[in-house]
Each structure stands twice: as C-alpha cells, then as structure tokens.
Amino acid sequence: MNYSTAVFLINDKARAVYGTYEAGKDASKTLFKTLDQTLKVDDFALVPTNTRHNMTVVKITDVDVDFDIETSVHVEWIIGRIELADYASLVAQEQEAITTIQSAQKAKKREELRKALLADADNKLSALPIAAIGQDKLIGGEATS
C-alpha cells in the first residue's frame, strides 16, 4: 500500500489535485493532496520540494482528480494556497506612488528650467504673442480675455 495516499481512505474531505512547477500547457503535472476545500484551478500553492528551502510554488491545473490510490508515486501535501490579492494591491499602490513622484519630479524640473532660462528675459518672452496661444484668443497680435 502507498501510505502517502492513506488519507484518501480515512477522510472524505481529502482532495487530490494536480499542479505544475513550470508554465505552459505541456508542463508535466504532479499529484498533491490537500484538505483545503477552497483551492481551485489557477491558484498558486506552496509545496514541499528538495530545493529552495525545501519549498516551492506550483500552479494548480486540476482539482478533485481521480487517481490510482495504489500508485507507487509518493503524494505530498500542499503546504498552503498563496494569496496574491494583497501582493497585487501593494504593487498597484507602489506604482501609483511612483507615477506621482515622477510627475512631481517632471514638474519640478520644468519649473527649475523655466526659472533658470527665463530669469532675465521673462517679461520680454511673456510679451510675445506665442506665449498667449492656447490661453486666450489673439486679435491683431494682442491677447484678449
């Protein structure tokens, strides 16, 4: 008897699932066992392995699968489902902060450049008709409000 499958004989809530270590439709599948009733296809799960701190990640491809309970393959437990929602939220918040910082940097650089270049010629340049284009209508070379 394969003792790693004994739980399927004694607990009706035990579930057999397949997961893949690699991406792609041709990736080989490995059988795992779990008591997690919420685990579903496309979830990521932490599983035991002989590398990477004795743990790694698989992507669940099939749930509640039929298998030969007398298989000679040792069936490992899933350590737990990986919840990505908090991670995705954190990354989105960080991206928003970065975008805000980049916008502020761009505005600051533009203002610094404007001050440096226009310090001596600001009145002269702001009096040119091109300085008012898009802000007010020009009539006979003069801006109107």
C-alpha positions, 0 to 999 in steps of 0.5 A, a space after each residue: 500500500 502507498 501510505 502517502 495516499 492513506 488519507 484518501 481512505 480515512 477522510 472524505 474531505 481529502 482532495 487530490 489535485 494536480 499542479 505544475 512547477 513550470 508554465 505552459 500547457 505541456 508542463 508535466 503535472 504532479 499529484 498533491 493532496 490537500 484538505 483545503 476545500 477552497 483551492 481551485 484551478 489557477 491558484 498558486 500553492 506552496 509545496 514541499 520540494 528538495 530545493 529552495 528551502 525545501 519549498 516551492 510554488 506550483 500552479 494548480 491545473 486540476 482539482 478533485 482528480 481521480 487517481 490510482 490510490 495504489 500508485 507507487 508515486 509518493 503524494 505530498 501535501 500542499 503546504 498552503 494556497 498563496 494569496 496574491 490579492 494583497 501582493 497585487 494591491 501593494 504593487 498597484 499602490 507602489 506604482 501609483 506612488 511612483 507615477 506621482 513622484 515622477 510627475 512631481 519630479 517632471 514638474 519640478 524640473 520644468 519649473 527649475 528650467 523655466 526659472 533658470 532660462 527665463 530669469 532675465 528675459 521673462 517679461 520680454 518672452 511673456 510679451 510675445 504673442 506665442 506665449 498667449 496661444 492656447 490661453 486666450 484668443 489673439 486679435 491683431 497680435 494682442 491677447 484678449 480675455 
